[in-house]
Amino acid sequence: MTRAKLDRDRAALVVIDYQPSQVQTVASMDRELLVDNIVSVARLAKTFNLPVVLSTVNVANGQKPTIPELKAVLADSAEIDRTEINSWENADFRRAVEATSRKKLIMTALWTEVCLAFPSLDAMREGYEVYPVVDAVGGTSPEAHRAGLERMLQAGAHPISWVSLACELQRDWAREETVADVVDIVLTTRLLAAV
């Protein structure tokens, strides 16, 4: 039996294809909100010192790299560029995931129905626990996004929101070393700023 809750000592963040062309074609949610959410997820990963695997597709063939807002947070994460649609089929990507030595993968990708679903299904088949951050990913339509999530859930993925992720990693306000950052990421910068 696996432990369903995330633990910051057993989790890694996987970020796939947050590139301008993919962001521009997301139709399942507001694109500005999507970018804000993935940046918040990345900030949380940095706050909790999670290993990060960052991948792009086809930059070598002319696609633009990771969007600047996200790359600014993940500046010390090398981008693994690939041609494969399914990042799990790329040996460098798989090696990077394995090198984290973490079995709980917080998965984010554009698009939900392809670049998130495909590697998530393969990772689960290889014994990883997958946590798709449902409000930090997007599909080419609301239906495609839902279908991609449902496919992963039927295979055993554990859906999570970016706010739930923050609270699950923090777990206890007595863990004072991360409180200020979590409050800033979740409340000050995002939720209270929207009020």
Disulfide bonds with the S-S distance in Angstrom:
none
